[in-house]
Amino acid sequence: MIQRRQNTGRVLMVRPAFFGFNEDTASNNHFQQRPLSSDDLTHKAQEEFDAYVSLLRNAGVEVIVVQDNNEPPTPDAVFPNNWFSTHVTGELVLYPMFAPNRQLERKQQILLTIGMMPGITKIFNLSGFEKEHLFLEGTGSMCLDRVNRVVYCCASERSAAPVLKEFCDEMEYQTVFFHASDNEGSPIYHTNVMMSVARDYAVVCMESIRNAEERERVSAAFAATGHDLLPISVEQMNHFAGNMIELVNQSGERLMVMSQSAEQSLTDEQKSFILSKGRIIAPNLHTIETIGGGSARCMIAEIFV
């Protein structure tokens, strides 16, 4: 019998060859901030990336690093969790991406690295939905409760219900679909910037779920699976406090990984709750998260095979 688990100690990360403000994604990623100058952005992103990898490795996490290349240039390659996921049941899932230059991130050297991993028994390719202008950006669009097989997904241009249904039918997941928006009323582009599902609790920006009935449905779904809720505010979400990921190291210690910006936005009470479950790992990702609009969780593709 397959043992399902929520967190892993093995991850894949893509070191950027080129990093910059992505015009193709800016229309619906309101977390991106246009830089005053593009000078040295790639170098700064590489420095942040390397320091992040070192922090994870020093904490006992196995990190597989794949170096990106400039053929073609892909400014968001540092966020690989959007275009593939792996599963303990043997699947490598490939996802349809909203931005044309993000579709180019499915490069041969990364696909070969993943595809040759022992335990991959099936490729489930959803990328064909791009021809229909339907998208589902992996574990950005979906927050997975892998043990209870529940998908939490907020509606956006990047998270189409028909593709979500295809994923859930194939992978035997149930769906909790809802709407979430920022204080200006703009849809949250990815579920994983407002929610993180850990082993026995969930960090959720409940304020962003404006509809009371949907808010209650999300809360009830977590209660049904025994997850405590740790609410965060929209302001904390804007500092990427929702973009956390729980990993486990080689000693079995739980690690909640978030950016320094996210950690600094937490109250003492929130931080104490997280520390009661495990250790906090908080790299400085200022350049990557302000220019790229994604943070610590977005940079990690979990390896479950």
C-alpha positions in Angstrom: 0.0 0.0 0.0 1.3 3.4 -0.9 2.2 5.6 2.0 1.0 9.2 1.2 2.8 12.0 3.0 2.4 15.8 3.0 6.0 16.9 3.1 9.3 15.8 1.6 13.0 16.3 2.3 13.9 16.2 -1.4 13.4 19.2 -3.7 14.4 20.4 -7.1 15.3 24.1 -7.7 16.3 25.8 -11.0 19.2 28.3 -10.8 18.4 31.3 -13.1 20.6 32.0 -16.1 18.6 35.2 -16.7 16.2 36.9 -14.3 14.1 40.0 -14.8 10.7 41.6 -14.8 8.4 39.4 -16.9 6.1 41.5 -19.0 4.1 38.4 -20.0 3.0 37.8 -16.5 2.5 41.3 -15.1 -1.1 41.6 -16.3 -2.4 39.4 -13.5 0.5 39.0 -11.0 0.0 42.1 -8.9 2.9 41.0 -6.6 5.4 41.9 -9.3 7.1 45.3 -9.0 8.7 46.9 -12.0 12.4 47.7 -11.2 13.8 51.2 -11.5 16.8 49.6 -13.2 17.5 46.2 -14.7 21.2 46.3 -13.8 22.5 43.3 -12.0 19.1 41.7 -11.5 20.3 38.3 -12.6 23.4 38.4 -10.4 21.4 39.5 -7.4 18.8 36.7 -8.0 21.7 34.1 -8.4 23.2 35.3 -5.1 19.8 34.9 -3.3 19.2 31.5 -5.0 22.6 30.2 -3.9 22.2 31.4 -0.3 18.7 29.8 -0.2 20.1 26.5 -1.4 22.8 26.6 1.2 20.3 27.3 4.0 18.2 24.3 2.9 21.2 21.9 2.6 22.5 23.1 6.0 19.1 22.3 7.5 19.3 18.7 6.2 17.2 19.0 3.0 18.4 17.3 -0.2 18.4 19.9 -3.0 18.8 19.0 -6.6 19.9 22.1 -8.5 19.5 22.4 -12.2 21.2 25.3 -14.0 19.0 27.1 -16.4 20.3 28.2 -19.8 19.6 31.2 -22.1 18.3 29.1 -24.9 15.7 30.6 -24.9 15.8 33.2 -22.1 13.2 32.4 -19.4 13.0 35.2 -16.7 10.7 33.1 -14.4 12.6 29.8 -14.6 13.5 30.1 -10.9 9.8 29.1 -10.2 9.7 25.5 -11.5 6.8 24.4 -9.2 4.4 26.0 -11.7 5.0 23.7 -14.7 5.6 20.2 -13.1 4.8 18.2 -10.0 5.8 14.7 -8.8 3.7 12.3 -6.8 4.3 9.4 -4.5 2.0 7.3 -6.9 4.7 7.7 -9.6 3.2 10.5 -11.8 5.2 13.4 -13.3 2.5 15.9 -14.1 3.2 18.7 -16.7 1.0 21.8 -16.6 -0.4 24.4 -19.0 1.2 27.8 -18.4 -0.4 31.2 -18.9 2.5 33.2 -20.3 4.1 32.1 -23.6 7.6 32.7 -22.3 6.8 30.5 -19.2 5.8 27.7 -21.5 9.4 27.6 -22.7 10.6 26.6 -19.2 9.9 23.0 -20.0 13.5 22.6 -21.2 15.1 19.3 -22.1 17.8 19.2 -19.4 15.2 19.7 -16.7 12.8 17.2 -18.1 15.6 14.6 -18.4 16.7 15.2 -14.8 13.2 14.6 -13.6 12.2 11.9 -16.0 15.2 9.7 -15.1 14.4 9.7 -11.4 13.7 6.2 -10.1 10.0 6.0 -9.3 8.6 8.0 -12.2 6.2 5.5 -13.9 3.8 7.8 -15.8 3.8 11.2 -17.4 0.5 13.0 -17.2 0.7 15.9 -19.6 -1.8 18.6 -19.3 0.2 21.2 -21.3 -2.0 20.6 -24.4 -4.7 22.8 -22.8 -2.5 25.8 -23.7 -3.9 25.5 -27.2 -7.3 26.1 -25.8 -6.1 29.0 -23.7 -6.8 27.1 -20.5 -4.2 27.0 -17.8 -3.4 25.4 -14.4 0.0 26.4 -13.0 0.9 23.4 -10.9 1.3 23.8 -7.2 1.1 27.6 -7.7 -2.6 27.2 -8.8 -3.2 24.3 -6.4 -2.4 23.8 -2.8 -2.4 20.1 -2.3 -3.4 18.2 0.8 -1.6 15.1 -0.5 -2.5 12.8 2.4 -6.3 13.4 2.2 -6.2 14.1 -1.6 -7.8 17.5 -1.4 -7.0 20.4 -3.8 -7.5 24.0 -2.7 -7.7 26.3 -5.7 -8.7 29.9 -6.1 -10.2 31.1 -9.4 -7.9 33.1 -11.7 -6.8 33.4 -15.3 -4.1 30.9 -14.5 -6.4 28.3 -12.8 -9.1 27.1 -15.2 -11.8 24.8 -13.8 -11.8 22.3 -16.7 -8.1 21.6 -16.3 -8.5 21.4 -12.6 -11.2 18.8 -13.1 -8.9 16.8 -15.4 -6.2 16.8 -12.8 -8.6 15.7 -10.0 -10.2 13.0 -12.1 -6.9 11.5 -13.0 -5.2 11.9 -9.6 -8.3 11.1 -7.5 -8.4 14.4 -5.6 -11.4 16.3 -4.3 -11.7 20.0 -5.1 -12.3 23.0 -2.9 -12.7 25.8 -5.4 -13.2 29.4 -4.3 -12.5 33.1 -5.1 -9.8 35.2 -3.4 -8.8 38.8 -4.1 -6.6 41.6 -2.8 -7.7 44.8 -1.3 -8.1 46.4 -4.7 -10.5 43.5 -5.8 -8.0 41.9 -8.1 -8.0 38.1 -8.1 -5.1 36.4 -6.4 -3.1 34.9 -9.3 -1.9 31.8 -7.5 -3.5 30.0 -4.5 0.0 29.4 -3.0 0.5 33.1 -2.3 -2.5 33.1 0.1 -2.4 29.6 1.5 0.1 26.9 2.6 -0.9 23.4 3.7 1.3 21.8 6.2 1.0 18.3 7.8 -1.6 19.3 10.5 -2.2 23.0 10.0 -2.8 25.5 7.2 -1.7 29.1 6.9 -4.5 30.9 5.1 -5.4 34.5 4.3 -9.0 34.1 5.1 -9.6 37.9 4.6 -8.9 37.5 0.9 -11.9 35.0 0.5 -14.5 37.7 0.4 -17.6 35.5 0.0 -18.7 34.3 3.5 -20.1 31.0 2.1 -16.8 30.1 0.4 -14.8 31.2 3.4 -16.9 28.8 5.5 -16.4 26.0 3.0 -12.6 26.4 3.1 -12.6 26.4 6.9 -14.9 23.4 7.0 -12.7 21.4 4.6 -9.7 21.9 6.8 -11.6 21.1 9.9 -12.7 17.8 8.3 -9.1 16.7 7.8 -8.0 17.8 11.3 -6.0 20.9 10.2 -5.7 23.8 12.5 -6.0 27.2 10.8 -3.4 29.9 11.2 -5.0 33.0 9.7 -2.9 35.8 8.1 -3.9 39.2 7.0 -3.9 40.6 3.5 -1.0 42.9 4.5 1.0 39.8 5.6 0.0 38.0 2.4 1.5 41.0 0.5 4.8 40.2 2.3 4.5 36.6 1.0 3.5 35.1 4.4 1.1 32.8 2.5 3.9 31.6 0.3 5.4 29.1 2.8 6.2 25.4 2.4 6.7 22.8 5.0 9.6 20.4 4.4 11.1 17.6 6.5 14.8 17.1 6.9 16.8 13.9 7.1 16.3 13.7 10.8 12.5 14.0 10.5 12.5 17.6 11.8 9.7 19.7 10.3 10.9 22.9 8.6 8.6 25.8 7.6 10.3 27.6 4.8 9.4 31.3 4.1 11.2 34.4 3.0 12.7 36.9 5.5 10.0 39.4 4.4 7.3 36.8 5.3 8.9 36.0 8.7 9.2 39.6 9.6 5.5 40.2 8.9 4.4 37.6 11.4 3.2 38.4 14.9 5.0 36.8 17.9 1.9 34.6 18.4 1.9 33.4 14.8 5.6 32.7 14.9 5.3 30.8 18.2 2.6 28.6 16.7 4.8 27.7 13.7 7.8 27.1 16.0 5.7 24.8 18.1 5.5 22.5 15.0 9.1 22.8 13.7 11.9 25.2 12.7 11.7 28.3 10.5 14.0 28.6 7.6 13.9 32.2 6.2 16.2 33.2 3.3 16.5 36.7 2.0 14.7 36.7 -1.4 14.1 40.5 -1.8 15.0 40.7 -5.5 13.3 37.5 -6.5 10.0 38.2 -4.8 9.7 41.9 -5.6 10.6 41.6 -9.3 9.4 38.1 -9.9 6.2 38.2 -7.8 6.9 34.8 -6.2 8.7 33.8 -3.1 10.2 30.9 -1.1 7.5 28.3 -1.9 7.4 29.1 -5.6 11.1 28.3 -6.0 10.7 24.7 -4.7 9.5 21.8 -6.7 8.9 18.9 -4.3 10.2 15.5 -5.3 7.9 12.7 -4.0 9.0 9.7 -6.1 
